[in-house]
Amino acid sequence: MLLEFKDVKTYFKTESGIAKSVDGISFTIDSGETVAIVGESGSGKSVTALSTIGLLDKDNIIQEGSILFDGNNLLNLSKEEMRKKRGNDISMIFQEPMTSLNPALKIGYQIAEVFRNHFNLDKKTAKEKAIEMIKKVEIPEAELIYKSYPHELSGGMRQRVMIAMALASNPKLLIADEPTTALDVTIQAGVLDLIKDLKDEYNTGVMFITHDLSVVAEIADFVNVMYAGKIVEKASVEELFENPLHPYTKGLLKSRPTIGKKDRLTEIKGQVPSPVELKENCHFCDRCEFAKDICFKKVPKEIDYNGHKVSCFLYSEGEENE
């Protein structure tokens, strides 16, 4: 197993109280596997990613559980040890490349810096490797792009540059946080194909974070549906789309646009609750049309249907009397 979350909690200390952004989640990712984490904004998806890569301020968070990567608990690593892991074994593609790329430095310098810092290559060799990576992510005129600044490239090309930088160290784990959100559909499809091809080539495990179920269908092997800090359903991508179990998952699937569908899109009424105001109950109960009394009083346990897992009292008969 490449990556394993075990009952991970990431709470933030705020003036309003403790924000339970990630509230006891468990899942795994294997080499060569793409696991999607899907949910609305505020579900805790990005905090899950940042917890993995160690980019949270340790002084302002409370963390419990373990994130095992190659058998080592990432939560126990020092800043220096985590920095080496980030550079060599774990990489991340962020949602908006213009905020991740340095606007004052040329593209080639930023990619070559990965090779210089993590492989101690000389300037000439690092440049050759950088141009090679630009070609690998299918950007034409690689030598010209090497000399360009970020603002001179289109959004799709900048995102491909970010992928090149993320894969330059041949990481074991790639975290992609909404990498196609700002792109049009045509460019989005190309970026998804690129991630799939490079994943297969390097046998990289991928944590793919998105709110877009059409993207999930395109790229994922396995899906974790996240809501208000908890994972409420886990299944293979085929099983999730064919047989969704949790009312929240069903709501997400009904709310997506479908070719030929003329009726108004179905909406999930209400809002994701604030992480500061979460109670010891089903966090979806206030928005769920199937909610029972117990849903407002207890946290549902995870139930396993031959690998398809769901946390919902609709599937836990008898628990009301426990």
C-alpha positions in Angstrom: 0.0 0.0 0.0 1.4 3.4 -1.0 -0.7 5.7 1.1 -3.0 4.9 4.0 -5.1 7.4 6.0 -6.1 6.0 9.4 -8.8 7.9 11.3 -7.1 11.2 10.4 -8.4 14.4 12.0 -7.3 17.9 11.1 -8.8 20.6 13.2 -8.1 24.3 13.0 -7.9 26.7 16.0 -10.0 29.7 15.2 -11.5 32.7 17.1 -14.9 31.1 16.7 -13.8 27.8 18.1 -12.3 24.5 16.7 -13.0 23.9 13.0 -13.3 20.2 12.3 -12.2 20.4 8.6 -11.2 16.7 8.4 -13.0 14.6 11.0 -11.7 11.1 11.2 -11.3 9.8 7.6 -9.7 6.6 6.5 -8.8 5.5 2.9 -5.9 4.0 0.9 -4.2 4.7 -2.4 -2.0 2.1 -4.2 0.7 2.6 -6.8 -0.7 3.2 -10.2 -4.2 3.9 -8.8 -6.2 7.1 -9.1 -8.4 7.8 -6.1 -10.8 10.7 -6.4 -12.0 12.7 -3.4 -15.3 14.4 -4.4 -17.6 16.8 -2.7 -18.8 20.4 -2.5 -16.7 23.3 -1.5 -16.2 23.2 2.3 -16.2 19.4 2.5 -12.6 19.2 3.5 -11.0 17.9 0.3 -8.2 20.4 0.0 -7.4 20.2 3.7 -7.0 16.4 3.2 -4.5 17.1 0.4 -2.6 19.7 2.5 -2.5 17.3 5.5 -0.8 14.8 3.3 1.8 17.1 1.9 2.5 18.9 5.2 1.6 22.4 4.1 -0.4 23.4 7.1 0.7 25.6 10.0 1.5 23.2 12.8 1.0 25.9 15.4 -2.7 26.5 14.5 -3.9 22.9 13.9 -4.7 19.8 15.9 -4.0 16.6 14.2 -4.7 13.0 15.2 -4.5 9.6 13.5 -1.8 8.6 11.0 -1.0 9.1 7.3 1.2 6.2 6.3 3.3 6.7 3.2 5.6 3.7 2.4 5.0 2.7 6.0 6.1 6.0 7.6 3.7 8.3 9.4 3.9 11.6 7.6 2.4 13.4 10.6 5.5 12.5 12.6 8.1 13.9 10.2 10.1 17.0 10.9 9.8 20.0 8.5 13.1 19.1 6.8 12.1 15.4 6.4 8.7 16.5 5.0 10.4 18.9 2.6 12.5 16.1 1.2 9.4 13.9 0.9 7.6 16.7 -1.0 10.4 17.1 -3.4 11.3 13.5 -4.1 8.3 11.2 -3.4 5.2 13.4 -3.3 4.2 16.2 -5.6 1.1 18.4 -5.9 -0.6 20.2 -8.8 -2.6 23.2 -7.5 -5.9 24.5 -8.9 -4.6 27.8 -10.3 -1.1 27.7 -11.8 -0.7 31.5 -11.9 -0.6 31.5 -8.1 1.9 28.6 -8.0 4.3 29.7 -10.7 6.6 32.6 -9.9 5.6 35.4 -12.4 9.1 36.9 -12.2 11.0 33.8 -13.3 11.0 32.1 -16.7 9.3 28.7 -17.1 12.5 26.8 -17.8 14.2 28.1 -14.7 11.3 27.0 -12.5 11.3 23.4 -13.9 15.1 23.1 -14.0 15.2 24.2 -10.3 13.5 20.9 -9.4 16.3 18.9 -11.0 19.0 21.2 -9.5 17.6 21.0 -5.9 16.6 17.4 -5.7 19.1 15.7 -8.0 22.0 18.1 -7.7 22.3 18.3 -11.5 24.5 21.0 -13.1 22.9 23.9 -15.0 23.3 22.4 -18.4 21.9 19.0 -17.6 19.0 20.5 -15.6 18.1 22.6 -18.6 18.1 19.5 -20.9 15.9 17.7 -18.4 13.5 20.7 -18.1 13.1 20.8 -21.9 12.5 17.1 -22.0 9.7 17.4 -19.4 8.1 20.3 -21.4 8.0 18.0 -24.4 6.7 15.1 -22.3 3.6 17.2 -21.3 3.0 17.8 -25.0 3.7 21.6 -25.2 5.0 22.5 -28.6 8.2 24.5 -29.2 9.7 23.4 -25.9 12.8 25.5 -26.3 10.7 28.7 -26.7 8.5 27.8 -23.8 11.6 27.3 -21.7 12.5 31.0 -22.2 8.9 32.3 -21.6 7.4 33.8 -18.5 4.1 32.4 -17.1 2.0 35.3 -18.3 3.0 34.6 -21.8 1.3 31.2 -21.8 -2.4 30.2 -21.9 -4.1 28.7 -18.9 -3.9 25.1 -20.3 -0.2 25.5 -21.1 0.5 26.8 -17.6 -1.3 23.8 -16.1 0.8 21.5 -18.2 3.9 23.3 -16.9 2.7 22.6 -13.4 2.3 18.9 -14.3 5.8 18.9 -15.7 7.2 20.4 -12.5 5.2 17.9 -10.3 6.4 14.9 -12.3 10.0 16.1 -12.7 11.1 14.2 -9.6 9.2 11.0 -10.7 7.1 11.0 -7.5 5.4 8.0 -6.1 2.3 10.0 -5.2 0.8 12.9 -7.2 -1.9 15.1 -5.5 -4.0 17.0 -8.0 -6.2 19.6 -6.3 -9.0 20.7 -8.8 -6.4 20.9 -11.6 -8.9 21.4 -14.4 -11.4 23.8 -12.8 -10.2 27.0 -14.5 -9.9 25.3 -18.0 -12.4 25.0 -20.8 -13.7 21.6 -21.6 -11.4 20.9 -24.6 -8.2 21.8 -22.7 -9.6 20.0 -19.6 -9.9 16.7 -21.5 -6.3 17.0 -22.7 -4.9 17.6 -19.2 -6.9 14.6 -17.9 -5.5 12.4 -20.6 -2.0 13.7 -19.9 -2.3 12.8 -16.2 -3.6 9.3 -17.0 -0.8 8.7 -19.5 1.9 9.9 -17.2 0.4 7.9 -14.3 0.5 4.8 -16.3 4.1 5.5 -17.5 5.5 6.1 -14.0 3.1 3.8 -12.0 2.3 6.9 -9.8 -0.5 6.8 -7.3 -2.8 9.8 -7.7 -5.1 11.6 -5.2 -7.4 13.5 -7.4 -9.5 16.2 -5.7 -12.6 17.6 -7.5 -16.2 18.7 -7.2 -16.9 17.7 -10.8 -18.4 14.2 -11.2 -17.8 14.1 -14.9 -14.1 14.4 -14.2 -14.3 11.6 -11.7 -15.9 9.3 -14.3 -13.1 10.2 -16.7 -10.1 9.6 -14.5 -10.7 7.8 -11.3 -10.4 4.1 -10.4 -11.9 4.6 -6.9 -14.0 7.3 -5.4 -14.3 8.8 -1.8 -17.4 11.0 -1.4 -16.6 13.6 1.3 -19.1 15.8 3.2 -18.4 18.1 6.1 -15.1 16.6 7.0 -16.2 12.9 6.7 -16.1 10.4 3.9 -19.7 9.2 3.6 -19.2 6.7 0.7 -16.4 4.7 -0.9 -16.6 2.6 -4.0 -15.1 1.9 -7.4 -16.0 4.5 -10.0 -18.2 2.0 -11.9 -20.0 0.9 -8.7 -20.5 4.5 -7.5 -22.2 5.7 -10.7 -24.3 2.5 -11.2 -25.4 2.0 -7.6 -24.9 5.1 -5.4 -26.0 4.5 -1.8 -25.7 7.6 0.3 -28.4 10.3 -0.2 -25.6 12.9 -0.6 -24.0 10.9 -3.4 -27.3 10.5 -5.1 -27.9 14.2 -4.9 -24.6 15.0 -6.5 -25.3 12.6 -9.3 -28.7 14.1 -9.9 -27.4 17.6 -10.0 -24.9 17.1 -12.8 -25.8 18.2 -16.4 -26.7 15.3 -18.7 -26.8 15.3 -22.5 -30.5 15.1 -23.6 -31.8 16.0 -20.2 -34.4 18.9 -20.6 -35.7 19.1 -17.0 -34.2 21.5 -14.5 -31.2 20.2 -12.6 -31.9 18.8 -9.2 -30.4 20.8 -6.4 -29.3 19.7 -2.9 -31.1 22.2 -0.7 -29.2 24.0 2.1 -25.5 24.6 2.7 -22.6 22.5 3.9 -22.5 23.2 7.7 -19.6 25.3 9.1 -16.8 23.1 10.5 -17.0 25.1 13.7 -20.7 24.1 14.3 -20.5 20.4 13.6 -22.3 18.1 16.0 -22.0 14.4 16.9 -24.6 13.3 14.4 -24.9 12.7 10.6 -23.6 16.0 9.2 -25.9 15.7 6.2 -29.1 15.2 8.3 -30.4 18.8 7.9 -30.3 18.5 4.1 -31.4 14.9 3.8 -35.0 14.1 2.7 -34.7 10.6 4.2 -33.4 11.7 7.7 -34.7 9.8 10.7 -34.6 10.8 14.4 -31.4 8.9 15.0 -29.6 10.8 12.2 -29.8 13.9 14.4 -28.4 12.1 17.5 -25.6 9.8 16.4 -22.8 9.5 13.9 -23.5 6.6 11.5 -21.0 3.7 11.3 -19.4 2.7 8.1 -21.1 -0.4 6.5 -19.3 -2.6 3.9 -21.2 -4.1 1.0 -18.4 -6.2 -0.7 -16.1 -3.2 -0.9 -18.7 -0.6 -1.4 -18.8 1.3 1.9 -21.4 3.8 3.1 -22.0 5.7 6.4 -25.7 6.1 6.6 -28.5 4.9 9.0 -30.6 3.9 6.0 -28.3 0.8 5.8 -27.9 0.1 9.5 -31.1 -1.5 10.7 -31.3 -2.1 14.4 -28.7 0.6 15.3 -31.6 2.8 16.5 -32.1 0.5 19.4 -28.4 0.2 20.5 
